[in-house]
């Protein structure tokens, strides 16, 4: 009986982790879309801010485990303003390049 409870909790935890990862992927896609908009139309930071402040955006951020507050919106806007796509920003080469640039 207790083993079933532990197995159920472990299963629920794993499902929750998978759901958070899914919503985190949606946030990354929204960032990439805003970066593309910024390059094309010059309004990327405003687009991501509008999305993050919207009801759907706040819900997605919350489900991804991100507190949808103004500090987060400012950070998302700054990220989009940098213009580095999420796949590049999350790559090992980019982080190594940045750490070398900071060291120099």
Protein Blocks (a to p, Z undefined) as FASTA:
>chain_A
ZZmmmmmmmmmmmmmmmmmmmmmmmmmmmmmmmmmmmmmnopmmmmmmmmmmmmklmmmm
mmnopacbfklmmmmmmmmmnopafklmmpmklmmmmmmmmmZZ
